[in-house]
Amino acid sequence: MIDIEFKEVCKHYNKGHQVINNLSLQIEQGEFVTLLGPSGCGKTTLLKMVNKLIKPDDGHIWVKGTSIHDWHTTALRRGIGYVIQQIGLFPHMRIKDNISYVPMINNMTKSFREKRARELVHLVGLEEDMLERYPRELSGGQKQRIGVARALAADPDIILMDEPFGAVDEIARTKLQEQLKHIHQQLGKTILFVTHDISEALKLGTRIVLMHKGQIEQSGIKEELIFQPKTPFVKDFLGLKGFKAALNEGIMEQIYGDILTGDTSMQAFYDQINTRIS
Ligand SMILES: Nc1ncnc2c1ncn2[C@@H]1O[C@H](COP(=O)(O)OP(=O)(O)OP(=O)(O)O)[C@@H](O)[C@H]1O
């Protein structure tokens, strides 16, 4: 089943150039799609069209088979988790109430909300005593975890994430990425995740969509993008850098696996890159 579909979508702001240019993309249920690309290529714009924060000028978007025109905005947003870099927890509310905010406005009972908050705080790798604290009593990484817990609270099928770990330090980011990967494997949500960090995109995405100037340059698994780039842009953007990122993330074993299955063009590309980085 297709959870999100963009068809020939276009967008420009004011009198500016085309930020999204006739873009089509289908995202299947349970995929973890990382939207990767240089600054300004339109990643955030595309993401925000899914929950109607930005309106396309042209083209069509469907969420769970229903056109976004036919979705009531509130119902659509309540059914989609949304995590951004500035997580925006309510400062005057305890963590448990921050997590339970959407279940509360959805009229869930207090005992259900408390149970759910406890489950979620564990799911994102924190202790239950966090629930009684206020946001100011948490580190940046802990706040991002609570942001993920809050996005999951109403059990949405789809989660949109816009550079959610961009503002935390390297160690916390690595832990958050691992936790998110685990949550995705466990819960099978459909995730659309914006990042400009190649290693993050390769590590998390079951599919990587590389954007450039409002269009998709290439969409595929990491091995395809690194070893079978379809355009010079993909080769420049991902070739050597992607290879190094894959190396650093320890995902080379999978890639070696593919090389060993006998694809000689991949072997040649691999040799070429290996010579350049060694
Ligand atoms: N509200 C706006 N008004 C005018 N121009 C905008 C607006 N929002 C974004 N833009 C422009 O649209 C283009 C795409 O922006 P967008 O935020 O979608 O890119 P991005 O790929 O997410 O970039 P980054 O990685 O830097 O966040 C940029 O040139 C940006 O300056």
The ligand as an SDF file (V2000), in Angstrom:
LIG
                    3D

 31 33  0  0  0  0  0  0  0  0999 V2000
    8.6670   30.8340    3.1290 N   0  0  0  0  0  0  0  0  0  0  0  0
    9.5640   30.9930    2.1380 C   0  0  0  0  0  0  0  0  0  0  0  0
    9.5430   32.1090    1.3690 N   0  0  0  0  0  0  0  0  0  0  0  0
   10.4240   32.2530    0.3410 C   0  0  0  0  0  0  0  0  0  0  0  0
   11.3630   31.3500    0.0030 N   0  0  0  0  0  0  0  0  0  0  0  0
   11.4270   30.2300    0.7460 C   0  0  0  0  0  0  0  0  0  0  0  0
   10.5350   29.9920    1.8430 C   0  0  0  0  0  0  0  0  0  0  0  0
   10.8370   28.7790    2.3960 N   0  0  0  0  0  0  0  0  0  0  0  0
   11.8660   28.2940    1.6770 C   0  0  0  0  0  0  0  0  0  0  0  0
   12.2280   29.1640    0.6880 N   0  0  0  0  0  0  0  0  0  0  0  0
   13.2840   28.9540   -0.3160 C   0  0  0  0  0  0  0  0  0  0  0  0
   12.9780   27.7530   -1.0130 O   0  0  0  0  0  0  0  0  0  0  0  0
   14.1550   27.0040   -1.2740 C   0  0  0  0  0  0  0  0  0  0  0  0
   14.0070   25.6030   -0.6950 C   0  0  0  0  0  0  0  0  0  0  0  0
   13.9150   25.6950    0.7120 O   0  0  0  0  0  0  0  0  0  0  0  0
   13.8010   24.3800    1.6400 P   0  0  0  0  0  0  0  0  0  0  0  0
   13.7670   24.8580    3.0570 O   0  0  0  0  0  0  0  0  0  0  0  0
   12.6850   23.5620    1.1600 O   0  0  0  0  0  0  0  0  0  0  0  0
   15.1860   23.6650    1.3040 O   0  0  0  0  0  0  0  0  0  0  0  0
   15.9860   22.5250    2.0740 P   0  0  0  0  0  0  0  0  0  0  0  0
   16.4680   21.5980    1.0260 O   0  0  0  0  0  0  0  0  0  0  0  0
   15.1340   21.9670    3.1640 O   0  0  0  0  0  0  0  0  0  0  0  0
   17.2050   23.3410    2.6850 O   0  0  0  0  0  0  0  0  0  0  0  0
   18.0420   23.1390    4.0680 P   0  0  0  0  0  0  0  0  0  0  0  0
   18.7650   21.8320    3.9590 O   0  0  0  0  0  0  0  0  0  0  0  0
   18.9880   24.3110    4.0430 O   0  0  0  0  0  0  0  0  0  0  0  0
   17.0650   23.2160    5.1870 O   0  0  0  0  0  0  0  0  0  0  0  0
   15.3210   27.7950   -0.6800 C   0  0  0  0  0  0  0  0  0  0  0  0
   15.9060   28.5490   -1.7210 O   0  0  0  0  0  0  0  0  0  0  0  0
   14.6480   28.7050    0.3220 C   0  0  0  0  0  0  0  0  0  0  0  0
   15.3600   29.9060    0.4650 O   0  0  0  0  0  0  0  0  0  0  0  0
  1  2  1  0
  2  3  1  0
  2  7  2  0
  3  4  2  0
  4  5  1  0
  5  6  2  0
  6  7  1  0
  6 10  1  0
  7  8  1  0
  8  9  2  0
  9 10  1  0
 10 11  1  0
 11 12  1  0
 11 30  1  0
 12 13  1  0
 13 14  1  0
 13 28  1  0
 14 15  1  0
 15 16  1  0
 16 17  2  0
 16 18  1  0
 16 19  1  0
 19 20  1  0
 20 21  2  0
 20 22  1  0
 20 23  1  0
 23 24  1  0
 24 25  2  0
 24 26  1  0
 24 27  1  0
 28 29  1  0
 28 30  1  0
 30 31  1  0
M  END
$$$$
